[in-house]
Amino acid sequence: MVEYFKIGKLVAAHGVKGELVLKHELGKKTSLKGLQTIFVEQTKSSFLPWFIETVRIKNEEEVFIKLEGISTREAAIKLTPKEVWFKEADVKKFSAKSSPINLLSYTVINEGNPIGEIIEIIEQAHQMLCRIEINKREVLIPLNESTLTKIDHKKKEVIVRLPEGLLEIYLD
């Protein structure tokens, strides 16, 4: 089964010929050279592929992207503000090695017990949140200096010490 990971969002239409602004969380300036397809979430867990015509770098975290079949500003606006997803291999290929997005699919370990696989990274000003699922329920795990113990890239694990009662809030 193909894994998809959220890398950003189509935030605006640009110009009158259907170009869009893609704000990404890849952690580096990129032209996405060689990427042929992005996936836009139409409904929860339903991804529609869009083929890329051109990509131009706007800045460190945004690119101008032109998609096949989108040739007017009005058509482009209909795709905003939708989330953009990449296949796992594309995330690894286009993200910075030090980017938090590389923690996707790592296992979160709390006090020696695996609690779930990271589905999404949510970056905030003072901390990062890892979204995992436990018993089909969404759980947000804070990653900051008081909770993060270690990141083991070889084992693909994020070791945390969570505050007492945090998991129970989500699971009770």
Stockholm file with secondary structure:
# STOCKHOLM 1.0

chainA/1-172         MVEYFKIGKLVAAHGVKGELVLKHELGKKTSLKGLQTIFVEQTKSSFLPWFIETVRIKNEEEVFIKLEGISTREAAIKLTPKEVWFKEADVKKFSAKSSPINLLSYTVINEGNPIGEIIEIIEQAHQMLCRIEINKREVLIPLNESTLTKIDHKKKEVIVRLPEGLLEIYLD
#=GR chainA/1-172 SS CCCEEEEEEEEEEETTTTEEEEEECSSSCCCCTTCCEEEEEEETTEEEEEEEEEEEEEETTEEEEEETTCCSHHHHHTTTTCEEEEEHHHHHHHSCTTCGGGGTTCEEEETTEEEEECCEEEECSSCEEEEEEETTEEEEEEESTTTEEEEETTTTEEEECCCTTHHHHHHC
#=GC SS_cons         CCCEEEEEEEEEEETTTTEEEEEECSSSCCCCTTCCEEEEEEETTEEEEEEEEEEEEEETTEEEEEETTCCSHHHHHTTTTCEEEEEHHHHHHHSCTTCGGGGTTCEEEETTEEEEECCEEEECSSCEEEEEEETTEEEEEEESTTTEEEEETTTTEEEECCCTTHHHHHHC
//
